[in-house]
Amino acid sequence: MSVIEQLRYAVLGTRDLEAAAHFAGAELGLQALPPGNGEQAFRSDERQYSLVYSNAAPRRHAVGLELRDEAALQAAMQALQARGIPAERDAALAARRNVRALVAFTTPGGLCLELVVRPQDQGWRFFPARDSGVTG
């Protein structure tokens, strides 16, 4: 299996998007991005976002793991499929997540893992809502 470069983002399903968004901004000090499509994203550093709350149905949680390049992504997808784990590219989801390419699969425990390459970073500095000690 390919080496994971870093944890890129977490997507958490919620019944109360407004309360979850308030917690992320007021308590964690994350920088809120403009909401859209039943989602609210937050920045914790130079990344485009690091946390997304979603009220889309069905509620699902996902973790984005960044791989080095397209070759690593292809190798990971083939390794998963060779083990009988359905893994598929999803161009529409890649566009929503602001990454060049994405392969998604579900773990035996039901967690969606998204392997991504070439995520976009922000061009401006991160300014937390308050000092919180959260660094990424």
Secondary structure, DSSP 8 states (H G I E B T S, - for coil): ---EEEEEEEEEE-S-HHHHHHIIIIIT--EE---BTTEEEEESSSBS-SEEEE--SS---EEEEEESSHHHHHHHHHHHHHTT--EEE-HHHHHHHTEEEEEEEE-TTS-EEEEEEEE-B-SS----SS------
